[in-house]
Amino acid sequence: MVTYFIGLLAPIKAFDRFVPEGFTLMPLNQRHLTLIYLGSSEDLDKLSEEVKALPPLPAFKVTFKGLGAFPSLSKPRYLAALPSKESVKMLERVRDEISDRIRAHPDKYSVFRPHVSIAYTRMKPTLELRIRVERAVRAGRSAMDSIEVREFYLMEAAAGETKPMLKLRLL
């Protein structure tokens, strides 16, 4: 099934060295931050037009500080870089600005947990895996990376791959 989201590319690498055994790094061209998950759409043309009609937004910087386990430490499937508190506030403002303009396609998730997945595992959750992930999260607190956001995208996700479909430049 094909789904759509509005997001930004985030090819960050500073956290890769903390990824423990049993996890696979995600390719840099697949690393992204989802601002708004739109789900599937029967009318892709209408969705594209709504996204094109968004007013220009100013460019901004996102700083990532530390790692997190998703969906949780007890069942880690992904390791993700987490934005700083200041960056989360900025991302929330940008997300709200976009959400206000595309009401016909509300975000499918009510809680916004911004992150960039950098690695995944298919291992069953065990105590050993949890210990490795906790160590990685602790060690990752010392790392930091930033991206300058000058565009965002309407993106398509299918079969574990994402690809930008429509680029929107920021001011």
C-alpha positions, 0 to 999 in steps of 0.5 A: 500500500502506498502512503503519503506524508509531508516531510524533510530529508535528513541525511544525518550521520553523527549518530551512526557510530552508536548503532549496536550490533543487530541493527542495520543502518538506513541508507542516507537517502531514506532518512527523513523527518515526517512533519505530517502523515497523510495516509493513503489518498485516492486523489493524488492530484488534489493533494499535490495541488493543496501542497503546491498552494502552501504559502512560502515558509522561512528556512530554518535549522534543526539540531539533533541531540541524542538517540531514542528507541522507537516505538519503545525501549522495551520493544525497539524496532528503530533507533532514531536521532531526536531533535533538540527541544528548541528544534521540536518547537520550530517543527511544531510551528511549521507543522501547524502552519502546514496543517492549517492549510491542508485540512482536507488531509489531516494528520493521521497521528495526534501525537507529534514525535519528531525523529529521524530513523537511522537504523532498524532491527528485525530481532525479537525484543530480548533483555540483551537487545534492550541492554544494547539499545540502552547503552546506545541511547546513553552513548548517543547523548554526546552526539549532535548534528544539524541540518539546514532546512531549505525545502520540504517534500510531499513524499511517497512511502511504499514497501519500506522505501520513501521517495520525494514526489514534490519539492517545496522551497522555503524562503 
